[in-house]
Amino acid sequence: MKYLDHLKELRNRLLLSFLFLTISFIFFFYNASHLGELLSKPLFKLLVDSDYKRMIFTGLPEVFVSNLKISLFASFIISMPFLIVQMVLFLSPAMYKKEKKILMPIFFLVPILFFFGIAFAYFVLIPFIWSFFISFENFFSSGLNLELESRYSEYMKLTMFLLFASGMSFEFPILLIILTKFGIVDVKFLRKNRKYFFLGILVFSALFTPPDIISQLGIAIPLIIFYEVSIAFIFFFMRK
């Protein structure tokens, strides 16, 4: 196949992926209210009184813009496996059998681990963080009443941020495996420089989570566990 033919094929596959993303976005925007309700469930389950199960918005376009962001976020997540499949179909003819054996599982593990990270954040991390924040209601003993009135745009932004950060953190083992396969790092290097990787994990957690220790530990602890598990996996994989 000629060079221009490769470019045309790449363009067609990218256009097909963009079309899939656009259709997904339209579908999710049409059902944005259901997405908003789904993302609100971790908070509403913690609110005992039904009168407090509400959110506010302070600007006229706030809900509309937030629904656009929610729809784009959902369509990106759903479109990721489709894009990866298109890239695999484009690259596979140029790969040797040995390269396919190594890279194909990695390609398909990327969306799987990302979805696991999102599920971890939605069912474990976010409820725990919300419970911590809600515990500050009625904090003062002087009679001052503190009640939560969550703003729709801020809540959705924070929730999507945590979902994305958790999804990306679950890709950490893939990154270490790729670096090992390319000879950039090895097990000895990972063990020797463990403290620097842990420092980098803490910096990543501080940048991609709210400024509280609970959220940061919720991302940092799984990353540290993944680091140790990846070292063991790489050790046995490379020895084999």
Residue, then its C-alpha position, 0 to 999 in steps of 0.5 A: m500500500k502506498y504512503l498516500d493510501h495509508l494516510k487516506e485509510l488513517r483519515n477515514r478511520l479518524l473520521l469514522s471515530f469522530l462520527f461515532l463520537t458525534i452520534s454518541f454526544i447527540f444521544f447523551f445530550y438528548n438523555a442528559s437529565h438521566l446522566g445528571e441523575l446517575l451522577s447525582k446518586p452517590l450524593f443523594k443516597l447519603l442524604v436521608d431527608s428527601d427535602y434536601k435531595r436537590m441542587i441549585f444553579t445560579g446562572l441561566p446557562e449553567v445547567f445547559v453548559s453542564n449538560l454539554k460537558i456531561s454529554l461530551f464526557a460520556s461520549f468520550i468514554i463510550s467512544m474510546p474502545f471504538l477509537i482503539v479498535q480503529m487504530v488496531l485495525f490500522l496498525s495491525p497489517a504493519m505489525y509482526k506477529k511478535e509485536k501483535k502478541i505484545l501490543m494487542p492485549i495492551f490496546f484492549l486493556v486500556p479501555i477495560l482498566f479505564f472503565f474499572g477505574i471509573a467504576f471504582a470511583y463511582f461505587v467506592l471513592i466518591p461515596f466515601i469522599w461525599s460522606f466526609f464532606i457531608s459530615f461537616e453539616n451542623f459543625f458548629s455547636s453555637g447553634l449556627n446551622l450549616e446545610l448543604e446546597s450543592r451547585y449543579s455545575e460544581y458538583m458535576k465538574l468535581t464528579m467528572f474530574l474524580l471519575f477521569a482521575s481514577g480512570m487514568s490512575f488505573e492505566f498506570p500498570i499499562l504505562l509501566i509495562i510499556l516502559t519495560k518492554f521498550g527497555i526504558v525501565d526494568v524491575k531493578f530500576l523500579r525497585k531502586n527508585r520506588k520513593y521517587f515514583f511514590l512522590g510522583i504519585l502523590v503529586f499526581s493525586a494532589l493535582f487531579t483531586p480536590p484539595d483534601i487528604i481523603s480524595q488524594l489518598g483515594i487516588a494515591i493508595p490504588l496507584i501505590i498498590f498498582y505500582e507494587v503489583s506491576i513490579a511483581f507482574i513485570f518480574f515474572f513476565m520478563r523472566k518468562 
